[in-house]
Amino acid sequence: MNPPHAPGPARFFRGRFRGGRPNYFFKRNGRTIPAHSTAAGGYSRRGGRGGAAVPAANTSQAPFVPPCSYLRPQFYAAPDDAGQQVSSIAVETPMLCPGWRLYFYKESYEESNVLNARLKLLEMHYNNNVAHYDFLNIQRQGFFKLNANILQQDEQLKSEWPTLMDDMLVRPMRTLATFALAMHSLATMASIDVSLSQEQSTRDHYVPKIIKPRKIYARPMGFMAERPMDIVGSLEVDQLYCVRGVVTCVGPVDASATWIAYRCGRCKQEQALRQGGFHVVRPYSCKRQGCLAKAGFVEIRSSPFTRITPKQMIRITESRLDLSLHSEIQAKHTLDVELRHDLVDTISLGQEVVITGILRVRPLQEQQECDQYAAFAGKMEIFMKATTIVDAKEVNHPFSEKDIEAITTINGGNDSFKLLVNSLAPEVFGYELAKAGVFLSLIGGAGSQVHDEDEINVLLVGDPGVGKSNIIQMCSKISLKGSLVQAKRGASSNNKKLTISVKGRSNHILECGGLLESRHSHCSIDDIDRLTTQMESFMNVLQIQSTCLAYPFMFSSFSTPTCVIASANSMRGHYDQSKMLTDNIRIPAHLLNEFHLVFLLLDKPNKEMDTSLSEHIRAVHRGAKKNAAIANRFDQKIKTNNSMNMTLDDDDDNTDDYDLGERLKIKPEEENEIDLLPVILLKKFIAYSRQQVRPMLTDEASEEIKHFYMDLRQQSENSLYSISSGFGVL
């Protein structure tokens, strides 16, 4: 007879919790999960093989807090959201506040409550500021903008609710519910008054039935400045937060019933049940005391407590000015954002937005049902529940006093343009004219002025090793919303496409590429001649400034006003000057015509140039040309001249010898005097110029450009005439 097997290790472990929490928990897939709660004096069953019933732990003893973070009470539900975690509510409509149960599920309405006093205070504030709140329009839209500046101007509101701003930041869900409930009462009364007046004046016409309006949501604005994304993981959940970023992923819109109202067939008592998962939750008992009904509940689809909630998930990439730009790998932080109700389908790919929302933690059960991002399945990720979305064009980038002082100092120098050009990729020496063209494209181009300017596309062609990749990478760092596409690493390692791609389990998630991510900005492409598979789509973007995605189940079209700064190598290793440009690179002629500036960066043997290059490289790596406090080295003075202006003597009328490339070079006697700008300051200077400066051409400058263009056309006509004459002689 075989001896009995020894029992295996138990999967359940015993512990004690605060406040009657479950005293058994088990481990599954590396996670510690509580088993089930036990009341005082009750019994709990020990897991494992042959486990028997044992009495529950004595709650009178000293409580024991397990070291596992999953078992701490604050990790089950946030304090602000704990009162809202109910599965069913009894529908109650107090006479003084009919919409109370729409916003507060667990609390009962009391006239002597502090919350009721705040509701009356907010109703008074709305009535005193009717110019900012249109009650009928708010009732139709279902939301209203809550501006912090308007609230700060109300002295009575500030005196009777002194902790308003702190409550909005720390307890945003309860505070926003209070503001929305006060607006709900006023909007309901306004809609009823208008309907009654129409019914009395037009009795012969059909008047819609007066019904209870749906839930109204408050959209806070101006309560918080933009914050970085890298500290989101260290913050507490259910706090108000504001981020700025570019929309890089957009998921499909999913509409489902989150609450369904039922009416008891016996006592007519209404109740609402929270829905979740794949099955409809139905009531099994009546909420009215004394009613013993167990069945016969009827759905009330027209009830305001029956909510169909549209939901959409997006992903944004951080686009603040003070990002870390010194690392070799640009690791931009991303954050998932959940849109609901009126915020759904209000943004597009590549759009830069400023989102204010509440930080939340997605539960594990929602992760298994969520099909938006399969890579995050099984993790309790932090996401943002959006409350307000504002287009970044309406919100300027903030600049501190030190930034303004440094920008003023740079602009006040005599050779400010030379300083800016040489600060762009200082490792590259001897190609100042090409860097000047690239810098002017960064200053101007798409989205730089009040009206959208035409794009200034730049192409750098030359020999390998002259520094084209350094210029391209620097442009992606200092450009607003700049993106970098590197083609020389191959398609296997470079997953970023130029336009749009789809991903996800059902291919319903749109992901933007480099050109779409840098809308109204610059896209830097290294080795553009190797993007043979995406050349057609790239050509369409440059020509018609739009791209489309056609699939059997979806069709989308996006505008792409994007500037392109690209580089290309010669086909045979070195540029052959005896051949034309189209014969040296693998770029079609029709695509080459879309670039406005084309620069040749050739590696010519020159003893003087090579000596200057070696000294320049040594100075750059030694740190002699880097400056941390430029404001202390330059005096603030009125700008009188820069390197772009020609300073000729009175007796010198010959302007043909003027060479901008020579003027931009740093002379040997200036190497100890000039200090190059850091990358972050150069980026802020470009951002400030595109945001604040509005240059205009004078009449003299317009005439000069016109004459220059006519001279070019005349030279082209003369060359064609000479060629045709030569063929005639032959």
Secondary structure, DSSP 8 states (H G I E B T S, - for coil): ----------SEEE---GGG--SEEEEETTEEEE-----TT-EEE--STT--EEE---TTS-----S-GGGSGGGTS-TTTGGG--SEEE----SS-TTHHHH-SS----TTSHHHHHHHHHHHHHHHTTTT--HHHHHHHSEEEEEHHHHHT-HHHHHH-TTHHHHHHHSHHHHHHHHHHHHHHHHHHHHHHHHHHHHHH-TTS-----------EEEEESSS----STTGGGS-SS-EEEEEEEEEEE---EEEEEEEEEEETTT--EEEEE--SSS----SS-SSTT----S-EEE-TTSTT-EEEEEEEEEEEE--TT---SSSS----EEEEEEEGGGTT---TT-EEEEEEEEEE--HHHHHH--S-GGGTTS--EEEEEEEEEEGGGS-----HHHHHHHHHHHTSTTHHHHHHHHSSTT--S-HHHHHHHHHHHHSSTTSSSS------EEEEE-TTSSHHHHHHHHHHHSTT-EEEE-TT-TTT----SSEEEESSSS-EEEE-HHHHTTTSEEEEESGGG--TTHHHHHHHHHHSEEEEEETTEEEEEE---EEEEEEE-TTSS--TTS-GGGTSS--HHHHTT-SEEEEE-----HHHHHHHHHHHHHHHHTTTB-S-GGGTS--------TTS----TT----TT--HHHHHS--GGGTTT--B--HHHHHHHHHHHHHH------HHHHHHHHHHHHHHHHHHHHHHHHHHHHHHH-
